[in-house]
Amino acid sequence: MSEVETTNDQNPAPKRKDKKPSRSQMRSASRGLALQAVYQWQMNQSSVSEIETQFTLDQDMSACDKLYFRELLQGVTSRAKKLDGLFEELLDRPLSELDPIELAVLRLGAFELSERLDVPYRVAINEGVELAKGFGATESHKYVNGILDKLAQRLRREEIAARRQANK
């Protein structure tokens, strides 16, 4: 090796300071953990407080918004039947035949669309699709997208109309 050539060992890249995750990144992380917690609740009917405690002890929650995680978990589990009623008639099969991951994603999406008006409808749909891609079956994200899109058209009619008007 000539004197001009150097290896990465000789000149390591300067260390970057770890950036704090953005608010949207923290919320995405919260949704991912909330999905897993809701799934656990659906599968074994453990108490929500027990699941929440387990997650705060066992999961690295440093990159998530812990309060948002808690709100999602508490909100979805306490309103599950109401949330199911919002999208059940949009399904092409009985609720009981949904994949448990799809059900958990749809419940989270329905919660954000109906209860969290500060979350834009497009964000709620996109986050649901990304969760389905990451945790669901191969094509489940397409199914989730279709259901959440139809639900948004019902629950966020004014927001969708205003967005379309602004884009003209």
Secondary structure, DSSP 8 states (H G I E B T S, - for coil): --SS---TTTS-----------HHHHHHHHHHHHHHHHHHHHHH---HHHHHHHHHHHS--TTS-HHHHHHHHHHHHHTHHHHHHHHGGG-SS-GGGS-HHHHHHHHHHHHHHHH-TTS-HHHHHHHHHHHHHHHS-TTHHHHHHHHHHHHHHHH-HHHHHHHHHHT-
